[in-house]
Amino acid sequence: MTVRIVTDSTAHLAPDVVRALNISIVPHHILIDGREYLDGVDLTENDFSCLVYEHGQDASTQPPTVEEFYAVYRDLNQDSSEIVSIHVSEVLSDTVENARQAAGMLLGRCKTVVIDSQTLSMGLGILVEDCCSRRGSRAVAG
C-alpha cells in the first residue's frame, strides 16, 4: 500500500504540485467580515488580498476541525494503511492537535503520523514536497 501525504492549506502549494504529488489538503477556515470561507476552496489568495488589503476588511482563521481531518484520513485509509500528516506549527494554530485527535480515531486501522512542521507557508510547503520525494523509500513512515 502507498503512504499518503496530508497537509493543511497554510502550505500554499500550487494546485499542479498537489495533483502531481497526490497530496491531500485540509483547508483552514477564514472568517472575513462575518463570512466564512474555506482557504483555497472558496477563497483564493487573490480574493483574500482583495478583501483584506484593498478593502480593509478584518480577517481571522480557524484550523480544520477534528471531524474534517477524520473524514480525510478515513477516505485515504480506503487505499492506504499509512498516512504522514504535516502541518503548520502548533505554536501558531491548533491544527496539529486536531489532526492528532483525528488520527487517534483510526488507531489500529491506519498508521497515521502527525508532524508539527514548526513552520508555515513556504517552509511547510518545502517539507511536504520533500516528504513526497522520500515517500517511495518509506523513510518517512518508518
N, C-alpha and C positions, 0 to 999 in steps of 0.2 A: 504494500500500500504506500501511497505517497504522503510525504509530510506536507501539510498545508500551512501557509503563512497568512496571518491576520495582523492588521494594524488598524489604527484609527485615522480619521480624516485630517488630524493635525500634521500627518506626514507630508501632505501636499504633493502626492505622487501624480505624475501625468497619467491621464486615462490610458494612453497607449502602453505605458510601462506596466500599469496594473493588469491590463489584459495579457500582455506578453508574458509576464511572470506569474500569472494566475494568483494574484494577491486578493484577499478579501478585505474590504474596507468597511469598518463600522463607523458611521458618521456621528459627529458631535451635534448637539442641538444648539442653534444660535438664536438668541432672542433679540430682536431689533424692534424697538418702538412698539412693544406689546405683541408682536407676531413671531411665531416660532418657525424656524427653517431647519432642514437637515443639511449640514455642511457638505457641499459637493453634490447634493441631490437636488434640493430646491433652490440652492443659492450658490452661485459661482463666486470665485474670488473677485471678479469684476463687479458683480452685483453688490457684494459686500462693501467693496471700496466706494461704490457709488452711494449707497445708502448711508454709510457711516462717515466717510471722509468728506464727500461732496455735499451731503445734505445734513450732516451733523447729528444724525440720529444715534441714540445710545444703544450699545450692544453688550450682551453678556453671553456666556456659553455654559452649557451643561454637558457632562460626559454622557456617552451612551449608557443606557441602563443595563442592569444585570440581565434582564429579560432579553434585551436586544443582543447582547453578547451570547447568551444561551442559544437563541434562535440561530445565530451564525454558526456557532460550534456544533450544534445538533445537526444542522444541514451538512456541514463539512464532514461530520462523522459518518455520513452515509457511504462515503467512498474513501475514508481515511481513518486510521486509528491513532494518528499523531498530528498535533497542531502546535505550532510555535506562534505565540501571540505577543507582538512587540508594540509598546505604547508610550505615549507622552509621559514625561517624568511624573511620578506620584507626588512630588513636592508641589507641582502645579495643578494637578487635577485628580479626581477620584477615579479616573479611567482604569488604572491598574487594579485598584481594589474591586471595582465592579467586574472586571474581566476575571479576576481570581475567584470571586464568588460564583460566577457562571461556570468556570472550569470545574469547580468543586461539584457542581450539579451533574457532571458527566463522569465523575470518579468511578473507575472500574470499567468504563465503556470506551474511554478515549483518553490517551495520554496528552494532556494539554499543559504546555509550559508557558507561563505568562512572564514576560520580561519587562522590567522597568528600564526604559532606554536611558533615563537620566538626561534626556534632551527633548527637543521638539523640532518641528518643521523640517528644515533641510537635514539636520543631524539625524532625526528619526528616519527620514526617507532613505538616507545613505545606509543606515543599519539594516533596514528592511531589504533593500536591494542586495546588500552583501549576504544576508541570511538566505535569500533566494538563490544566490550563486553557489552557496555551500549546501543547499538542500539535498543535492544528489549524493554528497559524500556522507550524509547523515550526521555530520559533525555537530549540527545544532541541536539535534534531538536526543543525542546520547548523553 
